[in-house]
Amino acid sequence: MTETFQLPPASEEAHRAIAQKAASVLAGMVDGNGLKAAQVRLAKQDVQINLIPAAVKVTLKPDIAKTQQRGEAPQGTVVGSEAEVLQQAMALGQQALEDTGLQQEIQMALKQMPGGGFGIPQPIAFAVKTAGKVFSVVGPCATCGGTAAITCSICRGEGKTPCQTCRGEGFTQCRICFGTGLMQDSSGNRVSCTLCQHTGRIVCFTCNGLRQLGCPSCGGRGSMGCTVCGSSGHMTDIYRVTYKAVCEFDIDWRNVELLIRQAMAKVGNHQTVAAKGHAEIYWQPPFVNEEDGSLMIPCTAVLPTANVEFSVEGKVYPAVVVGLQGRIVQMDPALDPIVKPGIAALMKLSKKRVAAQALIDTACKYRLVRQVLGGLARRSKKAVYQTLVSEYPVVLSDKYARATISYAEKALLAISAVPRYRGLAAGTVFAGLLSAGYYMGHVRSSILAHVAQGNVAGLLDIIVWLLGYVATVLVIKFMTASAFKKMLPQTVQSDKGRLPSAGMQGLAALPVTGLVWFIVAASAAEKPEWILYILK
């Protein structure tokens, strides 16, 4: 133990009991596999309680959302520039880490994670609510330069625009002579126009010959109010600062022995060690690191390990136990020699069917073998293997696990070979009778008399073939299940309601039933159209 951390007495007692717990786990694995649980004893134990120091380093990263308001409308703290906002946001983040309320919020968030925050992925970030502030920067409008007005875009600051009636010429076409300079008098003669004096033009009645008018957009002022700042000359930038806590987990490996690191790796990664209850995690009070201003949340993982010796049927097996769950991570495969007779019985059964029932009885004395037989009858080899290695870690070698599955599969095929072939034969007969009734019993012609011909006839023919195939596969499965039920013990009959695989005979049923279907169709008095086409 260290001076900085002391394990509570009640927890220390639980940590020192891992050897007994491992012995119970081992007894449960060998029980029913040729031995009884009482034949497993804990002969020797040397328990060590290991302290693994670690810490979570927390920094606050500002997340700034910027909006703009017209005029002088400050919110929160008013500063002079955006750079000052960033500077104060960083300083505020470091100050906020000293707040006990924020520290508790961060610790609560960490404890909600798998493993209670121990061994979190690198790095992880989440939003915090305790810290946060609003800043404002009031400055001149960038569009009008603080003048609150902008040059009129219509008159370009002159206040006047060309007259649209005379197009800036000051004169328009005479409305009496229409620009000809002549008019008709009372006698019908063409004479000089009295209004334009024979010029064809008159002074523009809109601008009175001035050629320009006051700008309608700015009212002749040459400028107009700035629409960006609302004619105030100012804009207010509002910065809403929130924070994310960026957490980085680190273990001080300098104070952890290599053997402890290896033992820790055998039960999983850092997070798994805590999440699955192998180690007990104790969090110490947080503090602010004076060097970089980050918040440090130290913790200690207490991981018990033990060097033990188990006595299994009188034979001593040295082992290494890690974690509060009594996980055996290193040990000679004690189950290998115990279940070997059961595997040998499966091997003999896979090669010949002589004394099959006696061999099955010998193999099924072992719970492990019964589990494999029951699993293979209805599941894949991969699924059965994964179940086997998860239920019997370390104590059963990979070689024996794979051998058990391999010979069990062959044994099941051997005892079910005859029933499968019988099922194939019976199913094929049924498929032939079904095809004969369809083609030779006038069923086909009766159906086609009530439906449109077209492609329906061919589709119906194929459906009859498929019905015969499906029926054959089901017959194979039922006969296989019946054989298993007769020869295998009741304890192996798992997953009730699910039928075993039809095997290779199920695949063979497809061409066999197809051949029977074709022969019957070709032998019918009223042959299908596709048969006539083939025969032609």
Order of alpha helices (4+ residues) and beta strands (2+ residues): alpha-alpha-beta-beta-alpha-alpha-beta-beta-beta-beta-beta-beta-beta-beta-beta-beta-alpha-alpha-beta-beta-beta-beta-beta-alpha-alpha-alpha-alpha-alpha-alpha-alpha-alpha-alpha
